[in-house]
Amino acid sequence: MNSTSPSGAIFSLVLFLAIGGAYTAVAWQTHRRWGLLGLAILWLCCSAAYGYVSLGPACRQPLACELGDPDSSFYLTHVAPVYAIVGALGFAAGSAVIHLRSRSRAADRSRATDLALGTLATLGAWIVGTLLGSRLIF
């Protein structure tokens, strides 16, 4: 699906909202159970996974980056780290919302507003990170 078409853009937005919402829900439970250390480990793992998964569409031939194509050095050294940073920014924003909201009240369960705020913070940071990151890549 082409992300420049209206249906592709809507699909991408829904996908990113779902990923941000899922991260926020898991981050809330992780923070409740293991505190900041658990949240930091989740943030690090999700950021690395986001960078790796985002690398696939960036490659002209998805397997070229993994099989040692001459272009793979560019993708691995310039593109993947930028995507990992974009992921880290988004997940950090979601984590910050979770941490701040959990400190402001002592509720055991997340509320819908907490999930929405975390999701929107994650998505907003991804958008800003992507805009800034695209200048670093090209």
N, C-alpha and C positions, 0 to 999 in steps of 0.2 A: 504494500500500500504506500503510495506516494504521500509524504508528509506535507507537500506543498498544496495538495488538493484540499478542498474544504472537509471532505470526509476523513482524509488522512490526518488533518490537523485536529479534528474532533477526537478521533481515535487516540492520537498521541496525548491529548489533554486528559482524556478519561484514563488512559493507562498511567500517566504520571500522577494523577489524583489518587488512583488506586494504590500505587506504590507508596506514595506519601502517607496515605491513610493507614496502610498496613504497617509501615515503619512506625508511625506514631502510636498505633495500638500496641505493637510489640515493645516499643521503647517505654511506654507507660508501665507495662507489666514488668519489664526488666528493671526499671528504676525502683518500682515498689519492692521487688524481691531482692535485688543485689545492689541497689544504690548507684552511686556515680561510677564505680568501677565497672559494673555490668553494663551501664549505659555507654561508657567509653569503649568497651570491647565491642559492643553491638555497633556503635558508630564506626569504628575502625574497619570491622569486617564488611559492613554494608557499603562503605565508601570504596573499598578495594573491589568488591563485587560489582558495584555500579561502573567503575572505571573499566573493568574487564569486559562486562557485558556491553557497554556502550562502544567499545572498540570495534566490535563486529560490524555494525553498519558503517563505520568510518572507513573500513578497508574496502578497496575496490573489489577485491576477491576475498571473501571472509576467511578462507583458510590460508591465504598468503601470509597473514601476520603470524600465524602459528607454525608455518612450514619453512620459514627461512627465506622467503622471497626478498630480493634486494630492497624493496620498499618497506619491508617489515621494520627495519631499524628506525625509519622515520616515524612510523605509526607507534612503535613501542616506546620511543624516547620522547616524542612530542605530543602525540594525540592521547594515548592512554593516561599519562599523568594529568593532563588537563581535565579529562573526564573524571578521574578519581578526585581531583580537587573540586570540581563542580558537585560531585556526589557528596563529598565531605562537607561542603558549604550547606547544601540542602539538609543533610542529615543532622548537621550541627544546629541549624536553626530549629528543626523539629525537636531535637534533644533539649535545646535551651527552653523552648516553650514548656515541655514536659517538666523539666526541673523547676522552672519558676512557678508554674501552676501547682506543682505538688508541694512547694514550700508555702504557698499562700493559703492553703487549706489542708486539713488533715483527712480528706476523704479517702476511702479505701478503693473506690472504683472511679474510673475515668468518666467524665460527663461528655455529652455530645459536643459541647462547646470546646472542651479541651482537645478532642479529636479533630474538630474542624480547624481550630487555631493552629495546631501542630501540622496538619496537612497543608494548610495555606502557607504557613511559614516555610515548610519544606519546598513546596512548589515555587514560591516567590524567590527563595534563595537559589534554586536551580535555574530559574529564568535569568536572574542577574548574573549568576556564575557562567551560564552559557553565553550570554552576551559578551561578557568580559573574556571568557575563554576562547571564543571564536576569533578574537583579535590576536590572541597569542599563537593560535595554530596557523592562521593564514596571513 
